[in-house]
Amino acid sequence: MTINTDADVIRVIQENPRLLLRALTDNAELLAEVRRVVLTDELLAMPGQLAEVVKTQNEMLKTQNEMQKTLNGVLKTQNEMQKTLNGVLKTQDEMQKTLNGVLKTQDEMQKTLNEVLKEQANVRRDIGALHRMFRQQHDDFSNFRGNFAISAARRNDADIALLFSKAHGFNRLDMRDFTRRDLSDFLTRHYAKVDALHLRERAWRTFPRGDIIARVTERMGDSPGFYLAVEASYTGDLEDVQRATDHAKILRCAGDLDAYAVVAGVRMNDAIEGSLYEDVESFISARDENAAFWFPLDPKKLDPDELY
């Protein structure tokens, strides 16, 4: 087949297209030339661009997979945190329930405490009332015992005087009790001598109020006699001894008569045993101005039948 013109070439290709494909396959330069004629630059660039797109897509898929893994990890962590949070909330609820129970118990305890305090206040009030009543009864009984001691001592004043009268050889006694006025006048008459004794200041106040201050003489006799300074107390103590000896010292300071200090009582305090004599002869012979003679009172005299 003779091919002289382009028209002959075109005709041949049209009649047998495979010849063109074979020529393009065998001739790379021809194939490239045909491509430049047939394809645009954009189409020629598309394979490379497509490869880049595929590469980019693959990288994006890889990144997406990594992000998915990270997200899965985050979700897993979030789930674990949620479980932990649920546990914390459950524990918090239990703690709240426990706290509510504690608060309820505390309220009940407070109510109980308030009731106890209220009852305690009532008990204190009752105890206070009982204490005041007991104190009043104690004071009343103390006054009663004190009055009993004074009354009993006065009923026994002749017996007390008789003990000392024997030492003076008296047979029949005459006993004169001094009044407060008498004793006050005595202090006035002998003020300088009494002041020189340097007694307790309270002796000036107790002397005119002594339980028994008397002068004992022999009836129808000419002896000047002696003084008695008696302090009476249910339980004799140091104050009774001091008052009796103070009063005897004041009486003795006149210089004319003996004066004997006597404490009369039902019982004596242990602290004063060394300051009291129970034997009248020993007491008189000792001439101890700071000691007193003990005269016991009969406690049976407290019986009402004996008092009236």
Disulfide bonds with the S-S distance in Angstrom:
none
